[in-house]
Amino acid sequence: MAISLSLVPLSIRRQLTATGDTSTIRTSRRFSDISAELCEKILKPGFQGYWICRGSVHGPQRPPSKSDITLVWLHGGAYVTGTALTGVVSLLRIAEIAAQNNLSVNVFSLEYSLAPEARFPTQMNEATAAYRYLVEEEKIDPESIMVLGESSGGHLALSLAYNLHGRGMPRPGKVVLISPWVNLDNSGSTFATNKYKDFLDKQDLDRCVEWLFGDTDTRLKFGDYVNFAARLPSKPTPDGHLNWSHVLPPTWVTIGGNDVFLADVSSFVENARADRVHVDLQVEAGKPHGWLGYGDAIRAREYLALSPGDDASSVLKGSEKLAEVVCDHARRSSKSA
């Protein structure tokens, strides 16, 4: 019988998921030649994070504005666990594959504040500040920015896009959502039908939402950000009533068929498509929540043990799938430019 995560103290969960040490990257065979320039921490007013790489993973770094694509990574962890370096090996592999396709890639990973110490909208404000920094200070073309969010990071990606629209800021060129937590009400039908097929626990997720908002008043105040599986609120805009076409660029979504989030993600996709947003949805039959990253995490050490010139094909299959999305978007953008 599975033990509910709600029974595990948060401090222990954070210890189990802590990824703040870059020594594994710096001492690896794969990146030993360039490791000193990778995973550079950045502290700015309003946010902090890491430049995982700027333009290259096996050569000198360069000004981010000179690169073809900039990836903004928003990690998962139900807003209560995880770090900006969660998934760093996969991010490096994505950049490596892009380089093999003659694309220079920046990867920036946001170290957003965790609940319950930090309440919403702190995380969204930090993501917005980081995005503003990339566009205004680093002079990166918004069209070249891809925002990637996994699980709670997927919710944060949608919150960022919604907030950018409200502030009149340019949206990114693409959004990528990986097993996204789109509905913090946790009310989709697959919470029941996939209850015994997935490891996510509704009781635990509900508690994480309580930690995130703190109280009912805050949750009501930011009600627009709670359930992205529902239709957007009908608000007047210069282009008519608010809909997803005002908020989202082309979007790519993947989720497992056994994920408890499946029904909510399907509703979000249906609504976004009804609002004329181009959304690619890939449902992987029989897969649980977060399936894309688990296999890569298991084989990360195997990948890092390879020399820079060794063939790493099929080692990190999840990263390769995401790299295809990145490279495809870059090619389409260059053709339309």
N, C-alpha and C positions, 0 to 999 in steps of 0.2 A: 504493500500500500504506500502510495506517494505521500510525502510529508509536505504540507502546505508551507510555502515560503513565508506566509504571514506568521509562522511560529518561529522563524529564525530571526534572531536579533539583527537589527540593521548594521550594527558595528561588525558583526561576523560576516554578513553578506558583503560589506564593503571590502573587508580584508580578502575575501575569496575572489573578488573581481578587480582588485587593485592592479592597475597597470600604469605606473608612473615612472618606471625605471627604463632608461634607454640603453642600459649597458648591453642587453642582449643584441640590440642592433649594432652598437658600436664595436662589439667584439666578434661579430659574425664574419664568416668568410665572404658572404655575399656582398657586404657593404663596408668592409674594413678599409678599402681604399678611399672612401669618401665620407666615412661615418661622422667625422668631426663637424661636417657641414650640414648634416641631417638633423631633424627634430630639434630645431632651434626654438627655444621658448620666447614668447613675446608677451610683454605686459604693456597695456595701453589703458588710458582712462576709460572705464566702462566695460572692459573685457580683458581676457587673457586667453592664450592658446599656443599652438605650435605651428611653425612652418615645418611641416614634415619634409618637404623639399620645395625648391624654387627653380623650376625649369629642367632639372636633371637629377637622376638618382645615382649616376655613375660618373659625374663630372662636376666641374665648377658650377656653383649656384650663380644665379643672375637676377637682375631686377624682375620682379613678378610681372610687370606690365609687358615684358618682352615675350612671355610665354603664350602658347596657343590657347590653353585651357587652364582655368583655375577651379579646383575642386574644393568645396567647403564641406567638411565632414562634421556631422552632428551625431554623436554616439548614442547608443541606447542605454537602458538600465532603469526604466520606469521613473526617470527623473530623480532617483534616490541613490543609484550606484553608477559606476563606470567613470572613465576619465577620457581626456582628449587623446590619450595614447591607446585606448581600446581599439583594436583593429589596425594598429599602425603597420603591421607586416603586410596586411592585405592592401593598404593604401600605397605602400611602396611598390608592391607588385603591379598594381594598376598603372602607376606612373612608369614603371619599367616597360610594360607592354605598350603603353602609348609611345614611348621613345622608340621602340622597335618598329612602330608605324609612322616614324618621322614626325611625331608630335611632342612638343615640349609642354610639360604639365607642372603647375604649382599645386601643392596640396596644403591647405590650411585646416587645422582641426581645432575646434572651439572647446575650451575648458570652461563649460558653463557651470554655474553654481547649482548645487544639489539641494533638494528638499530633504528634510523639513527645515534645514537651517536657512534656506532661501526660498521665498514664496514666489509663485507666479504673480506678475510678469517678469521677474528678474531675469529668467533664462531667455525670454524673448527679447528683452531690452539688450542683453549682452550679445545675442545673435545679430540684432539690428546694428549695434555699435561696431561689431566686427565687419559686417557687410559694408557699412559706411566707410570704415577705414580702408577696405580693399578698393572701393570705388573712388573715394575722394583723395585719400592719402597716397595709396599705391598706384592710382590712375589705371586700374584694371577695367577694361570694357565690361559692363554688366552682361552683355550678350555672351561673353566668353566664360561666365561663371556658371558652374553647375553645383547646385546644393544637394548633397546626399544626406539623407537622414534614415537611421535604422531604429525601428521600434519607437520609443519615446522621442528619439531624434527625428523620426518621421513627423510626429505631431509638432515638434519644434520647427521643422522645415515649413510646414503649412502655416504655422503661426507667424513665422518670419515673412512669408510671402504675403499673408493677409495684412500684416503690420506695414510692410513696405508700401502696399497700395494705399493704405490709410494715410501714410505720411507723404505720399506723392513722390516716392523714390522709385527709380527704375528697377524692374524686376530682373532676376537672373535669366540666363538663356535656357536653362532646363532644370527641372527638379526630379530627383531620383528618390523613390520611397521604397525602403526595404522592410518588409513585414511591419508596416507602419501602424502605430496606435492612433487611429484617427478619431476615435470616440471615447472620451474620458468618462462618459456615463456608463461604459461597459455594458451596453444594453442590446448588442447585436444577437441575433438568434443562434449563431454558432458558439456563443458562450455555453449554451446548453448542448447542442448537437456534437460539438467537438470537445466537450468537457473531459472525456477520458481518452482523448487522442492527442492532447497537447499538455505541456507541462505548466503553462500559465494558469494562474489561479485567480478567479474573480475576487475572492475575499482579499487577497493580497493586493491586487490592482486597485480595488476600491480604497484600501488604506493608503496606498501611495498617492492617490488623487487627493485624499483628505490632507495628507502632508503637504502636497503641492500648493493647495489653495489656502489651507489653514482654517478658514471659516466659511460659512454660507454666504456672507455678504461679499467676500472677495470672489467667490465662485460665480455669484450672480453678476457682479460688476464686469467680469470678463467672460460672460456667458457666450459671446460670439466665438470664443476660442475653445469651448469645451467639446462640442460635437461637430466635427467636420464631415461626418457621414450624413448629416441632415442638410437640407437646402440652406444656402447662405441667407442671412436676414435680408429682407427687402429694404434696401436703402437707396435713395436717389443718388445718382452720380452724373457727371456731365455726359456719359455715354449711355444713360438709361439706368434702370435699377441694377444694383450690384449683383454680379454673378461671377462664377469661377473664371470666365474668360477675361475679366478685368484683373484677376489676381494671379492666375497661374500661367506660366509658359508651357510648352510641351512637357509632358510628365511621363515618367516610366515607373511602373509599380510592379513589385513581385511579392508574392505571399504563398505560403504553403497551404495545401488543401485541408490540412488538419489543424490549422491555426485558429484559435478562438476569435481572432480579429477578422476572419474571412468575410463574414456577412457585412460588417461595417465598412471594410475596404471596398467590397463590391458596391455598396450603396454610394460611397464617395465617388468611385469611378463612374458610376451611372449618372450621377448628378453633374459631375464635371464634363462628361461627354455631352450631356443634354445642353450644357452651356457652351458647347462648341470648343472645348479644350481637347487637343489631341493627347489622348492618354493610352499608352501601351500597358496592358495588364497581363502579367504572366502568373498563372496559378499552377504551382507544382503539386501534382496529386500525391497524397500520402505523406507530405512533408509537414513538420511542426513549425512553430514560431521560430524565427531566426535561423532557419535551415541553411541559408546561403553562407553564413559565416562559420558555422560549427566545424565543417570539414576542414576549412582553411586553418582554423585555430589548432586543430589536432596535428596538422602537418606543417605548422609554421617553422618549427625547429629544423625539420628536414629541408625546407626551402632555404633557411638562413645558412645551413651548412654547405650549400652549393657555392662554388666559386663564381665570380661575376660572369665568366664566359660559359658556364655550364647551362645546358638546356633545362629550363624550369617548367616546360610545358606540362600541363595536366597535374601539377603538384597542388596548386591553389586554384581549384576550379571555380570557386565562387568569385574570386578576384578576376579571373579571366572573363567570366560572364559580365561583370560590371565594367571591365575594360572595353569589352565590345560595345557597350552602351556609350561609354565616353568617346571612343574613337568614331563611332557612327555619328554622334552628335557633332563632333569636330568636322568631319567630312561634309555633312549636310550644311553646316554653318559656312564653311569655306566656299561651297558652291553657290550659296545664296548671297554671299558678300559682293 
